[in-house]
Amino acid sequence: MPAVSASLDVADVRRVLARLDVVDAVAALPADALTAVGDGVNDVLVVDPPQAGAERFALKVGTFSTAANLRAGVAAARALRAYTTLPVPDVLGFDAGDEDRPPAVALTYCPGAPLASGFDDTENLADPARVSLLGAVVAALDALPADAATGYGTIQRVDANDDGPHLAADFDHFDEWLVD
């Protein structure tokens, strides 16, 4: 099978798409319908399904990210889409993966430059050793007690009653209710 990125071939992408259930006749998806984009940490592809009326979408495969990282990204995208006017892609499908397969998310296509293109040093962003080190730093920061940064920890609704703003979720758990 021809490679579509440094770590995925067409068969790999078809298996991911089959789990997400976002393309009809995924087994017949031609290799030229897949375009690798960006120089980021994970594999990101633009998918142009050949079926009439099918819309282009983006596929992000968590090659170096955990399911929790992608789940948090899905939750953030859904929150931003729901509560802001920012042009945020809609989540079409999410799969947490397992030991044998990476997590993946399919999103509506938003034209523009890949996010990584805004960084001067994309080579270091894709270096697995540096990504692993960054992940360790993020994990260490995540281990800080919740009250260590007073004022950062809850999401509050914009509506209020006599008692003040309503608590919507703890920061550490909001991604779960937005993804599922």
C-alpha positions as CSV (number, residue, x, y, z in Angstrom):
1,M,0.0,0.0,0.0
2,P,1.3,3.5,-0.8
3,A,2.2,5.7,2.2
4,V,0.1,8.8,2.8
5,S,2.3,10.0,5.6
6,A,5.5,9.1,7.4
7,S,3.7,6.6,9.6
8,L,0.4,5.7,7.8
9,D,-0.4,3.9,4.6
10,V,-3.7,3.9,2.8
11,A,-4.8,0.6,4.5
12,D,-4.1,2.2,7.9
13,V,-6.2,5.2,7.0
14,R,-9.1,3.1,5.7
15,R,-9.1,1.1,9.0
16,V,-9.3,4.4,11.0
17,L,-12.1,5.7,8.8
18,A,-14.0,2.5,9.1
19,R,-14.0,2.9,12.9
20,L,-15.2,6.5,12.7
21,D,-17.9,5.6,10.2
22,V,-17.7,8.9,8.3
23,V,-17.2,7.7,4.7
24,D,-19.3,5.4,2.6
25,A,-17.5,2.5,0.9
26,V,-14.3,3.1,2.8
27,A,-12.7,0.0,1.3
28,A,-12.9,1.6,-2.1
29,L,-11.5,5.0,-1.0
30,P,-8.7,5.8,-3.5
31,A,-5.2,6.8,-2.3
32,D,-5.5,10.1,-4.2
33,A,-8.5,11.1,-2.0
34,L,-6.0,11.4,0.9
35,T,-3.7,14.4,1.3
36,A,-1.3,14.7,4.2
37,V,-1.1,18.2,5.6
38,G,0.9,20.0,8.3
39,D,4.1,19.3,10.0
40,G,2.6,18.8,13.5
41,V,3.0,16.0,16.0
42,N,0.2,13.7,14.7
43,D,-0.9,12.6,11.3
44,V,-3.4,15.0,9.8
45,L,-5.0,14.3,6.4
46,V,-7.6,16.0,4.2
47,V,-10.0,13.4,2.9
48,D,-11.9,14.1,-0.3
49,P,-14.5,11.3,-0.6
50,P,-15.2,10.5,-4.3
51,Q,-19.0,10.0,-3.7
52,A,-21.3,12.6,-5.2
53,G,-22.3,15.1,-2.5
54,A,-19.7,13.9,0.0
55,E,-17.9,16.8,1.7
56,R,-14.2,17.1,2.3
57,F,-13.1,16.6,5.9
58,A,-10.0,16.5,8.1
59,L,-8.8,13.4,9.8
60,K,-6.4,13.6,12.7
61,V,-4.8,10.3,13.8
62,G,-3.1,10.4,17.3
63,T,0.2,8.9,16.1
64,F,2.0,10.4,19.1
65,S,-0.9,11.6,21.2
66,T,-2.9,9.7,23.7
67,A,-6.7,9.3,23.5
68,A,-7.0,11.7,26.4
69,N,-5.1,14.4,24.4
70,L,-7.5,13.9,21.4
71,R,-10.5,13.7,23.7
72,A,-9.6,17.0,25.3
73,G,-9.2,18.5,21.8
74,V,-12.6,17.3,20.8
75,A,-14.1,18.7,24.0
76,A,-12.4,22.1,23.4
77,A,-13.6,22.2,19.8
78,R,-17.1,21.4,20.9
79,A,-17.0,24.0,23.7
80,L,-15.6,26.7,21.4
81,R,-18.1,25.9,18.7
82,A,-21.0,26.0,21.1
83,Y,-20.0,29.1,23.1
84,T,-18.1,31.3,20.7
85,T,-18.4,32.7,17.2
86,L,-14.9,31.4,16.3
87,P,-14.8,29.3,13.0
88,V,-14.2,26.0,14.7
89,P,-14.6,22.7,12.9
90,D,-17.5,20.4,13.8
91,V,-16.6,17.0,15.2
92,L,-17.8,14.3,12.8
93,G,-16.5,11.3,14.7
94,F,-14.1,10.3,17.5
95,D,-12.5,7.0,18.4
96,A,-10.4,6.5,21.5
97,G,-8.4,3.7,20.0
98,D,-6.8,1.0,22.1
99,E,-3.4,-0.7,22.5
100,D,-3.4,-1.9,18.9
101,R,-4.7,1.2,17.2
102,P,-4.3,5.0,17.6
103,P,-7.0,7.4,18.6
104,A,-8.6,9.4,15.8
105,V,-11.0,12.3,15.2
106,A,-12.7,13.4,12.0
107,L,-13.6,17.1,11.7
108,T,-15.3,19.3,9.1
109,Y,-12.9,20.9,6.8
110,C,-12.0,24.5,7.4
111,P,-9.9,26.1,4.7
112,G,-6.7,27.8,5.6
113,A,-3.1,27.1,6.6
114,P,-2.3,24.2,9.0
115,L,-1.9,25.3,12.6
116,A,1.8,24.2,12.6
117,S,2.6,26.5,9.7
118,G,2.4,29.4,12.2
119,F,5.4,28.1,14.1
120,D,9.0,28.8,12.9
121,D,10.4,25.6,14.2
122,T,8.1,22.8,13.1
123,E,11.0,20.3,12.8
124,N,11.3,20.2,16.6
125,L,7.5,19.9,17.1
126,A,7.5,16.6,15.3
127,D,10.5,15.2,17.1
128,P,9.2,12.2,19.2
129,A,11.8,12.8,22.0
130,R,10.8,16.5,22.3
131,V,7.1,15.6,22.2
132,S,7.6,13.0,24.9
133,L,9.4,15.6,27.1
134,L,6.6,18.1,26.5
135,G,4.0,15.4,27.4
136,A,5.9,14.8,30.7
137,V,5.9,18.5,31.5
138,V,2.1,18.7,30.8
139,A,1.5,15.6,33.0
140,A,3.5,17.2,35.8
141,L,1.5,20.4,35.5
142,D,-1.7,18.3,35.5
143,A,-0.6,16.7,38.8
144,L,-0.7,20.1,40.6
145,P,-3.5,20.4,43.1
146,A,-6.7,21.9,41.7
147,D,-6.6,24.8,44.1
148,A,-3.0,25.7,43.3
149,A,-4.2,28.2,40.7
150,T,-7.2,29.9,42.3
151,G,-9.6,31.1,39.6
152,Y,-8.7,28.5,37.1
153,G,-10.5,25.3,37.5
154,T,-14.2,25.6,36.8
155,I,-16.3,26.5,33.8
156,Q,-19.2,28.8,34.6
157,R,-22.3,29.5,32.6
158,V,-23.0,33.0,31.5
159,D,-26.4,32.9,33.1
160,A,-26.8,33.5,36.8
161,N,-29.5,33.5,39.4
162,D,-29.7,35.1,42.9
163,D,-26.9,32.8,44.1
164,G,-24.5,33.9,41.3
165,P,-23.1,31.9,38.3
166,H,-24.0,28.2,37.9
167,L,-21.2,25.7,38.0
168,A,-21.2,23.7,34.7
169,A,-18.4,21.3,35.3
170,D,-15.0,20.8,36.9
171,F,-12.2,21.6,34.5
172,D,-10.7,18.2,34.8
173,H,-13.9,16.5,33.7
174,F,-15.6,18.8,31.2
175,D,-14.1,16.9,28.3
176,E,-16.0,13.8,29.2
177,W,-19.4,15.4,29.1
178,L,-18.7,17.2,25.9
179,V,-17.3,14.2,24.0
180,D,-19.9,11.6,24.9
